[in-house]
Structure formats: C-alpha cells, structure tokens
C-alpha cells in the first residue's frame, strides 16, 4: 500500500482493507508512537467538516507529524480563481501526502492523477468517502466480532449519502444481508445495488423503519442532507422522515449497535445516547486509529 492513493474503497482489496483494520486495532492499544515525525500531511477541505478533518489532524499530531492546509477556502488563492490543478500541484511540493474533501464528484480522482504525492479522498460530493468506510468496518468488527454474515440496515438519505455508498460496496465482500429504509425519492442508487446483485446477496427495501428494527445487527442511521438538495421544498418534505426514539429499541437483538457517520440533526433522539446500543461517538473516535493506520501504510512506516 506504500505510496498508494485511496480515492474509492475499491482501490484497496479486501485483504488490504483487513490489514488496515488490524493495524488500527494495534494503534488503538499503542498510541505512544512518533512514527510521523519526519512527515508533513496536507489537509485540503473545500467543504465543511468537523470529525473527518479533526480526526485526520489528530491522527497525525498524536504520532508526531505536522499538518498544513485549510478548512475554509475564503483565505486561500481559490478565492482568486486558482484552479484545483494548480492548488494540488503547489501543495504537492509542500507535503508528503494530501487529504482532500471537495464537493465535486471525481475531484479526488483528478487530484490523485496529477499530484506528486499520494491523495486520500475525504469525500467528493455524494460519490464516496472511503476512510469513513474503513472506520465503519472497524466499528462493526469491534462490536460484532466479525464482518461476515451480518444483517445491516441503512436508514435515511441513501441517494446522496456517500458514506452509505462506500460502505455497502465494501460490505458486499462479506455475505451481508442488507435492509434499505428511505423515502422513495432518496433510495439507494441503482449503480450501488448492482454491486449487491453481482455478488448474489440479499437486500430488502422499505419506507418504514419499523420493518427492520427486530432483524438487524447494525442500524446505520444517516441524516437527510440539506446541502445536497437543489431547493428547500424538496428538503422540507423529507427532512423528518425517520427519527429514532428509545422505545423503538424494545424487542431488538441483544447485539444491536447503532452507527451514524455524524453530524446528526434530529434523526437519533438524545435519550438513546446512554443506551448500550449507541456506538456513534466511539465510532467517531475509531476514525483516529483507522486514519493513523491508513497514513502509516501509505507512507510505508508500518
């Protein structure tokens, strides 16, 4: 994996993904390391982020590396009209690896093709978010003890949810049974369902969350993303489609864990936060370990 970019979850084989998860498990227990001391990581966020950007920066800082970059393009030459190409070529001269989030689908792939250093896609529009996928796989394995033969439900915005797209593709390698719950206008794209069909796996679609509560091992909630809608009317019509309340956890499996890529708006009631099923804040912490493992593998220091 040394010097290899990660743009799509398919850029890493199933075996390489497992190597990342195993290394992340090691780093979780061994945080006192300085293996990034001689490296500079650039974080270029053309789109707002809290957990992804900060967990990448935390991952680097905890291991002694240095971080450069921006979280707001208003203070950069992008505001002067600088092209993405010129930004990437310039930052390549200053860093050993680039982490980029950009609202334009395909932007990360373009960046990886012209950059002089490896590029990690931290989200390109509604396309993919492969590092979130890796930390989701890590979280699922931590809570279930396996990635194989699980029943996993995805609820909310399945059309624009890039975290969902990447994770469904990755889980298709593990004989997963899928449950997709969404408003009709936010159904999972056919291109992603095609991957499931090619693997001859089972999936169910519904508009009612109660249809899946008693069957799933993992409940993956997502917010309805206001920023992905072209107008406010479409968003207002679907924004409160699914709200998970504590009483809905009655008669669920004992091993059920609730995941969410965050941020949440109101789709998970706060009274769930203290239940044994809630795992989304630990899931966010897992992002540090997984991103440490990913960076270490690409830099070739582990």
Phi and psi in degrees as a GROMACS rama.xvg file:
@    title "Ramachandran Plot"
@    xaxis  label "Phi"
@    yaxis  label "Psi"
@TYPE xy
-59.1327  132.029  UNK-2
66.5139  14.4528  UNK-3
-94.9817  130.738  UNK-4
-76.5943  154.165  UNK-5
-122.581  103.397  UNK-6
-110.051  -45.7625  UNK-7
-117.553  151.039  UNK-8
-60.0871  -23.8848  UNK-9
-75.4639  -7.94637  UNK-10
-69.7692  -22.9832  UNK-11
-109.783  134.82  UNK-12
-69.0752  167.436  UNK-13
-56.4917  -40.8168  UNK-14
-66.7871  -39.5217  UNK-15
-67.5923  -37.3629  UNK-16
-61.2887  -43.152  UNK-17
-63.7308  -37.9025  UNK-18
-60.4166  -40.2632  UNK-19
-63.6865  -45.0243  UNK-20
-63.314  -40.3391  UNK-21
-65.5222  -41.8315  UNK-22
-66.7392  -37.1534  UNK-23
-62.2779  -39.1286  UNK-24
-62.1482  -39.1435  UNK-25
-65.5148  -45.3993  UNK-26
-65.7373  -32.6431  UNK-27
-56.2974  -36.0286  UNK-28
-95.1366  -8.79847  UNK-29
-136.739  77.6777  UNK-30
-89.747  -9.86586  UNK-31
-87.557  74.2383  UNK-32
-136.863  155.148  UNK-33
-128.01  39.3288  UNK-34
-76.7965  -9.56343  UNK-35
-102.653  11.5459  UNK-36
-55.8475  -33.9728  UNK-37
-97.2353  16.757  UNK-38
-124.827  147.623  UNK-39
-116.875  124.89  UNK-40
-110.478  129.893  UNK-41
-99.2248  127.893  UNK-42
-111.967  110.515  UNK-43
-110.213  104.18  UNK-44
-114.08  101.248  UNK-45
-83.7088  -2.08024  UNK-46
-140.357  146.801  UNK-47
-57.2299  145.695  UNK-48
-160.02  144.693  UNK-49
-114.993  -68.5562  UNK-50
-64.5685  -46.3461  UNK-51
-63.502  -51.1537  UNK-52
-63.182  -49.2715  UNK-53
-68.6679  -33.489  UNK-54
-71.2845  -36.0332  UNK-55
-62.2557  -46.8321  UNK-56
-67.733  -38.1253  UNK-57
-63.0324  -43.0477  UNK-58
-57.5559  -43.1852  UNK-59
-71.5055  -47.9748  UNK-60
-62.8601  -38.9282  UNK-61
-64.2813  -25.9567  UNK-62
-104.169  17.6685  UNK-63
86.5595  7.21335  UNK-64
-83.5196  176.106  UNK-65
-116.806  144.134  UNK-66
-119.461  132.274  UNK-67
-125.648  165.286  UNK-68
138.957  -159.532  UNK-69
-148.947  153.439  UNK-70
-114.006  -0.199462  UNK-71
-152.045  118.264  UNK-72
-72.46  -7.04552  UNK-73
-64.6596  -21.9663  UNK-74
-104.016  16.6551  UNK-75
-118.647  173.754  UNK-76
-71.9952  -7.14636  UNK-77
-57.9657  -35.9524  UNK-78
-67.8322  -18.5859  UNK-79
-90.9042  -1.01321  UNK-80
101.325  9.41496  UNK-81
-62.8539  137.285  UNK-82
-77.4475  159.525  UNK-83
-60.4257  -39.1583  UNK-84
-56.5728  -49.2017  UNK-85
-66.8235  -36.5483  UNK-86
-62.7525  -46.5112  UNK-87
-66.1732  -44.9414  UNK-88
-62.9381  -37.4141  UNK-89
-68.7307  -49.7377  UNK-90
-66.1851  -27.9061  UNK-91
-57.8558  -30.2299  UNK-92
-74.2539  -18.3603  UNK-93
-104.762  -5.40993  UNK-94
-142.206  166.892  UNK-95
-99.9759  -14.8251  UNK-96
-161.263  143.331  UNK-97
-116.204  129.786  UNK-98
-108.261  123.668  UNK-99
-132.928  135.799  UNK-100
-118.68  132.707  UNK-101
-147.055  140.133  UNK-102
-72.7435  -8.4152  UNK-103
-93.5501  121.224  UNK-104
-60.409  134.271  UNK-105
90.4195  -8.55554  UNK-106
-65.0388  -37.7779  UNK-107
-67.9238  -39.9066  UNK-108
-62.9724  -43.7229  UNK-109
-58.5588  -45.571  UNK-110
-60.8187  -40.9846  UNK-111
-66.7377  -26.8135  UNK-112
-78.5277  -21.1634  UNK-113
-112.46  -16.5903  UNK-114
-71.3693  150.223  UNK-115
-86.3154  -8.26669  UNK-116
-129.11  164.147  UNK-117
-62.455  151.451  UNK-118
-123.071  135.756  UNK-119
-110.601  126.356  UNK-120
-80.2338  115.406  UNK-121
-99.5613  20.7306  UNK-122
122.356  118.817  UNK-123
-122.302  95.8972  UNK-124
60.439  -136.203  UNK-125
-98.8392  19.6029  UNK-126
-80.8508  -81.903  UNK-127
-140.048  162.46  UNK-128
-147.857  72.215  UNK-129
-66.0867  -30.3844  UNK-130
-71.8585  -31.5191  UNK-131
-63.7274  -37.9146  UNK-132
-60.6452  -44.7658  UNK-133
-63.0445  -42.2497  UNK-134
-71.8659  -28.8096  UNK-135
-67.7427  -43.0566  UNK-136
-61.1129  -42.6012  UNK-137
-59.4653  -45.2748  UNK-138
-65.5996  -41.0902  UNK-139
-63.3271  -45.7133  UNK-140
-64.9423  -37.4414  UNK-141
-63.8165  -37.4962  UNK-142
-87.8416  -28.1108  UNK-143
-107.884  -12.7593  UNK-144
78.4139  0.551505  UNK-145
-162.771  165.055  UNK-146
-112.7  -3.39694  UNK-147
-92.9896  143.008  UNK-148
59.4804  38.019  UNK-149
-98.9572  157.143  UNK-150
-105.621  115.195  UNK-151
-125.755  126.785  UNK-152
-107.66  135.552  UNK-153
-113.078  129.53  UNK-154
-130.228  133.282  UNK-155
118.672  -126.339  UNK-156
-89.1457  94.4946  UNK-157
-95.426  -10.7177  UNK-158
-81.8907  -49.6445  UNK-159
-98.3947  -7.02852  UNK-160
-76.012  97.7863  UNK-161
-64.6455  -29.5093  UNK-162
-65.07  -36.8186  UNK-163
-66.3834  -46.6687  UNK-164
-56.5735  -50.19  UNK-165
-65.1977  -41.903  UNK-166
-69.7418  -39.4569  UNK-167
-61.0151  -42.6718  UNK-168
-61.3469  -44.816  UNK-169
-66.3341  -41.9588  UNK-170
-70.2547  -15.6054  UNK-171
-66.8694  -10.1767  UNK-172
-86.4171  -0.417804  UNK-173
-127.293  29.003  UNK-174
52.7108  44.6199  UNK-175
-81.3961  144.494  UNK-176
-99.9561  123.746  UNK-177
-104.48  144.038  UNK-178
-128.524  123.381  UNK-179
-115.869  119.471  UNK-180
-120.729  118.913  UNK-181
-162.929  161.341  UNK-182
-61.2468  154.411  UNK-183
-55.1208  -38.9626  UNK-184
-77.4381  -4.7808  UNK-185
-121.664  31.293  UNK-186
-69.1176  157.562  UNK-187
-58.867  134.387  UNK-188
-59.4003  146.94  UNK-189
-60.3062  -32.2923  UNK-190
-63.3615  -34.0166  UNK-191
-77.0883  -40.9513  UNK-192
-62.7091  -29.0799  UNK-193
-62.3897  -35.141  UNK-194
-62.285  -42.0855  UNK-195
-62.9697  -44.1561  UNK-196
-64.1358  -39.122  UNK-197
-63.728  -30.7957  UNK-198
-87.9947  1.10958  UNK-199
58.3275  41.082  UNK-200
-97.8455  164.848  UNK-201
-96.8519  136.611  UNK-202
-142.359  151.753  UNK-203
-126.504  144.273  UNK-204
-119.706  140.636  UNK-205
-152.561  163.1  UNK-206
-108.846  3.13433  UNK-207
-120.459  116.462  UNK-208
-64.3866  -27.714  UNK-209
-65.2913  -17.8257  UNK-210
-69.1419  -19.1135  UNK-211
-117.704  -10.6647  UNK-212
-59.3977  -37.1544  UNK-213
-85.4904  -5.42913  UNK-214
-108.03  -18.9572  UNK-215
-96.8282  149.637  UNK-216
-87.9796  -34.1882  UNK-217
-126.464  129.778  UNK-218
-111.503  109.808  UNK-219
-102.45  101.007  UNK-220
-87.6322  146.77  UNK-221
-135.735  153.777  UNK-222
-84.413  155.68  UNK-223
-79.4537  118.423  UNK-224
-87.0529  104.503  UNK-225
-55.444  -38.4854  UNK-226
-70.4068  -12.9936  UNK-227
-92.1391  -6.85417  UNK-228
-92.8738  144.859  UNK-229
-76.8048  -23.1389  UNK-230
-148.412  158.428  UNK-231
-69.3186  -27.8049  UNK-232
-66.0043  -43.2627  UNK-233
-62.9334  -41.8804  UNK-234
-64.6239  -46.2617  UNK-235
-60.8607  -30.8009  UNK-236
-69.0815  -28.7147  UNK-237
-119.319  -3.2138  UNK-238
-62.115  -30.7593  UNK-239
-108.986  32.2999  UNK-240
-63.4268  -37.8072  UNK-241
-137.652  119.044  UNK-242
-128.871  119.263  UNK-243
-88.5104  121.651  UNK-244
-112.109  159.005  UNK-245
-58.6004  -40.2206  UNK-246
-65.4462  -18.2805  UNK-247
-73.6534  -9.7095  UNK-248
-85.1643  -6.58098  UNK-249
-62.8475  140.186  UNK-250
65.7232  25.6114  UNK-251
-95.9805  168.581  UNK-252
-63.3702  149.376  UNK-253
-64.222  -27.9846  UNK-254
-93.3627  6.02821  UNK-255
-60.2326  132.485  UNK-256
-126.635  141.874  UNK-257
-102.714  122.79  UNK-258
-110.81  156.063  UNK-259
-158.213  130.27  UNK-260
-70.2666  -13.9793  UNK-261
58.889  151.878  UNK-262
-77.7082  152.61  UNK-263
-95.8901  156.634  UNK-264
-108.218  -78.8764  UNK-265
-138.75  14.489  UNK-266
-77.3939  -14.6807  UNK-267
-125.495  117.92  UNK-268
-64.2905  143.988  UNK-269
-66.4976  -17.1115  UNK-270
-71.6311  -7.18081  UNK-271
-87.2975  -19.8954  UNK-272
-55.1799  -33.8928  UNK-273
-96.9591  11.0104  UNK-274
-87.7725  158.283  UNK-275
-63.8158  -21.272  UNK-276
-76.9723  -24.5865  UNK-277
-71.6937  126.51  UNK-278
-135.325  3.03592  UNK-279
-68.9024  -29.1501  UNK-280
-77.2415  -36.879  UNK-281
-65.8658  -36.6502  UNK-282
-56.4193  -43.1431  UNK-283
-64.5725  -40.3845  UNK-284
-64.3019  -37.2004  UNK-285
-57.7868  -24.9893  UNK-286
-59.8263  -31.639  UNK-287
-64.8426  -49.258  UNK-288
-64.0807  -42.1815  UNK-289
-67.7299  -39.945  UNK-290
-72.2222  -30.5326  UNK-291
-62.3212  -44.5792  UNK-292
-64.3876  -41.6355  UNK-293
-64.9865  -47.8683  UNK-294
-63.1712  -43.6957  UNK-295
-60.4938  -39.463  UNK-296
-68.2344  -42.6507  UNK-297
-70.2803  -36.4954  UNK-298
-76.5498  -16.616  UNK-299
78.2703  25.5858  UNK-300
-97.635  -3.19173  UNK-301
